[in-house]
């Protein structure tokens, strides 16, 4: 894996050992950040199921103000820390070692002190369908308080695993497909959804 653009462009990133973690491919990451480009500079970015940290580190490279990485696998966290150290990144990030649901619920309880994010990316293991339902459900409900006004939530998932158009107040605004993978973009909205306008390939 390589960082695609920004301060650390072309620098190589390590992936966690074994098959339990599936890093977002360079090509899909490029597609993601082509869409997010106007939002990244100065943004507070939340990288859920962070794995090696490739997506969050790409955001830092492109000028994000702060990235919070949430990951429960000790091996992945070691790789994430190693990647940050090799790049000389010593600030502008936090690492939460634990489950995503626990992190979201604890953050909501922080009340006025809670951090609000402009961009949130989530990439659970494809086969753990319940993680998508639980996390998107929280973000469309109690954890919506963690989203800044106009924030975008992006879920990477298997193309053949359809996600719902709506989770509470969280509605899909766009879907991009690339190979076996897909990116579903969500936002908090009260506007009626036009399903015909949400899918790209």
N, C-alpha and C positions, 0 to 999 in steps of 0.2 A: 504494500500500500504506500502511496505517496500523497503528500499534501498538494493540492491542485493549484492554489493561488494564494497570494498575499505574502506576508512577512516570511513564512517558512516554505514558500513554494519549492516543490520538487524534493523536499526532505522526506526520507523514508521512515515509515512507522512500522513497528512490530505488531504482530497479532498474537493474542493469547494462545498458548499451546492447546492441542486437542480439538475436538469437533463440537464442543458444547457452545462455543461462541462463534457467530457467523458475522464477520465484519461487513459493513456496507461497502459494496464494490466501488472502485474509483469512478467508474462510469456513472453509476447511480448517484454518487455523492456530487459529481459535477452537475448532473441534471438538477439535483436538489438545490444547490447553491446558485445555479443560474436563475432559478425562480426567486430565491431568497435574497439575491444580491442587494436590492434597494433597502432591505431591512436590517442587514447585519451590522454595519458600522455603528458602534455605540450601544448595541443591543445587550439586554440581559437574556442569556440563552440557557435553556435547561435541556440537558442531554440525559434522557431516561434510558435505562438498560444500556449504559454507555459502552460496555465492552472495552476495546482498546482505546477508546476516546477519540477515534478518527473524526467523527462528525463534529464534536465539540472543539477539538483542536483546529479543525478547518475553520470553524467560526472565529476562534481566537486569532488565527493567522490573517483573517480578513477584517479584523478590527472590532470584534465584539468587545463590549465593555467588561463583561464577566460571563463565565460559563460555570454552571454547576453540573457536575457529573454524578449520576446515581447508578451504582452497580453493586450487586451482592456477591459476585464470584471473587474469592480472594485471588485466584490466578489472574483474572482479568484486571483487577485493581493493581496488582503488581506490574502488569504490562502497561497499564495506563500511566502509572507514576513514572515508570522507566521512559516512556515516550516523552512525557513532559520534561523530565530531567535532561534527556539527550538534546532536546530543543532549547534548553536553557530558559524554560518558562518558569518563573518563580513567583508569579502573582497573577491576579485576575481570574482565579478559578477556585472552586471548592470541590472536594470529593466527599460524597456521602456513601459510606460502605454499608449498604443494607437494602431492603426491599423497597420497591417503588411505592406500593400502597402505603406502607408505614411512613415513608418520607413525605408523601403528599398530605396525609392526615396530620402528621406532626407539624408540618409547615403551616397548614391552615390554622392550627391552634395558636400559632405565634401572634395572631391578632395584628395590630397595627405595625408590628415589627417585621411582618412577613415580606419576603422579596417578591416582586411581581415581574413576570417575564414577558418579553415581547415575542420570543420565538421558543417553541417547545418541540423537541424531536423525540420520538419514542420508537424503539426497535426491539421489541421482545423476541424471544425465540419463536420462529414461525409456527411451530407446533403447539405453543402454549396459548391457545385461542382465548382462554379465560383471562389472560393478562390484558389482552386488548379490551375486552368487555369491561373489566374492572377499572382499568386506568382511564379509558375514555369516559366511562360512566362517572367517575369521580371528577374529571375535568369539566364535564358538562353539568356537574352538580356542586357539591360542597367545595371542591378544589378550584372551581372557576375563579375564586378570589385570588388565586396565584397568577392569574393572567392579566397583563396590562390591557388597557383599552386598545382594541384593534389587533390583539395578539393572534398569532397563527399557531396551530397545533398540527404537526405532521406525523403520521404513522406510516412506517415502512412495514409492508406485509407481503405475503405470498399473493401473486396476482389471482390465483384461483380461490383464495380465501376472501370472500366478499365481506367488507365491513359495513355496518349500518350507515345509512345516510345521516342519522341523528342519534346523539347520546345526550339526553337531557337538553340543555340549551346549546349544545355543541353541534353544529351542522357542517356537513361536508360541502366545500365550495369548489373542489377540483380533485381530479384523480389523474395521475400520470402512470403509465405502464411501461416497463422496460424489461424485456425477457420474462423471466419467471417472477419478477418483483413488481411491486406497485407502491406508489406514494399517495396517500390520501391526505388532503389538506382540509382542516376544520377551523371554524371560527365561531365565537359566540355571536349569535344573530337572532333577531326577532323577525327577520324578513322571510317571506315564503320562499321555499326552495324550488328551483327549476331543475329537475334531475337531468334534463337533456343538455345542460350547459356545464356539467361537472367532470366530464371524462375526456382525457387526452391520451395519446399514445406516442 
